[in-house]
């Protein structure tokens, strides 16, 4: 079977095998709950809260989510049992599987002396949770937006065609087709809940990002976000007036390795292939000269749109809807990718591939890579503005309940990881999927187990500071990053 990802990560394999984690020791205070009560914690969120890693939810990923790690650390300060909707899957189901495919989580494999992420085959189907639904503590669901958290259609397996239907919630919904995720979480809080973690909102932006900004409708409107967030968080707060909670904000998605693993110049060409490819654009480039002379585009845009390959690493041909629309003249809106573009990891599925057996039709060379595979600078800016607006809404709502809520600035943590300033002892956490220090799982979106430990500590720091608790922090170096290549 042709691999789903052909991204190549060049690493010295001997270095990979010899690298080991160190285990720094931190002084510990006597664990105390302070002004909070952790005896029954409820977590509400999306894929990271659920424990998705490597593009799937599977047993090991679920058990190493930040929510589970946080609950384990809270036990020393009076925390109680933390029950999960067990997935019972060793490899899970790859969330980006093409229709009809049976793929599991991604792993790193050695292929021709290089390292590539590939799915395990076969994967595991998503099966209903068979345990006690009324005793659950973790209400994390992959792909959950605020809208989906509030409507029963999300869990209605009788209407799988509904745009908000989510099999990951349907598998443990208290009453599929009638209940909502927020309603289930509220019921759990009302039944003796004492503390909660609320981290929703990421999936009101992320789908737009991973679709390369091609579908603006995937971005939630500001007013809709505010109303839905207030409705969801308000319901959680009303469930039990005695509860306190930690609220996470939205990280800068532009920093994800999903947008940096495939470089902008990922197209290698020999001198002869570059000359051959350039021949396909001779007439196109000449037409651009005439268009510029007519004044329809300026010299800067003309040069941007011209396609010229050379021997070595090249940018690849992409669609760019921000260019002057010249389609009525038969001129496509295309150009070569640039350093300012962010290339989606999924581009590796098609870059350099022959289209329908036609040797002259090559993705990224003579066939443009579609808009859904590249975040253009304008799309990156729009996403940053949207995240900033949503985070301001979140911050403002947390501020309305200063005695009961603390804001956990996940955006700040992820930004520091991207800058390379986060570490445990002398062992850094890098903004990559490369073991042993890469903080993201092999899908480039979700943190791996080690990074989830850092994330749990980040929540612990905010909670301890807010309520004078002394929940002990976990040693992130006791958790593995991505598996070494097989």
PECOR-V23864 format. One line per field, one symbol per residue. ss: DSSP state (H for helix, E for strand, C for the rest). A space follows every 50 residues. Layout:
ss=???
This chain:
ss=CCCCCCCCECCCHHHHHHCCCCCCCCCCCCCCCCCCCCCCEEEEECHHHH CCECCECCHHHHHCCHHHHHHHHHHHHCCCCCCCCCCCCCCCCCCCCCCC CCCCCEEEEEECCEEEEEECCCCCCCCCCCCCHHHCCEEECCCCCHHHHC CHHHHCHHHCCCCCCCHHHHCCCCCCCCCCHHHHHHHHHHCCCCEEEEEC CHHHCHHHHHCCCCCHHHCCCHHHHHHHHHHHHHHHHHHCCCCEEEEECC CCHHHCHHHCCCCCCCEEECHHHHHHHHHCCHHHHHHHHHHHHCCCCCHH HHHHHCCCCCCEEECCEEECCCCCCCHHHCCCCEEECCCCCEECHHHHHC CCCEECCEEEEEECCCECECHHHEECHHHHHHHHHHHHHHHHHHHHHHHC CCCCEEEECHHHHHHHHHHCCCEECCEECECCCCCCCECECCCCCCECHH HHHHHHHHHHHHHHHHHCCCCCCCCHHHCCCCCCCC
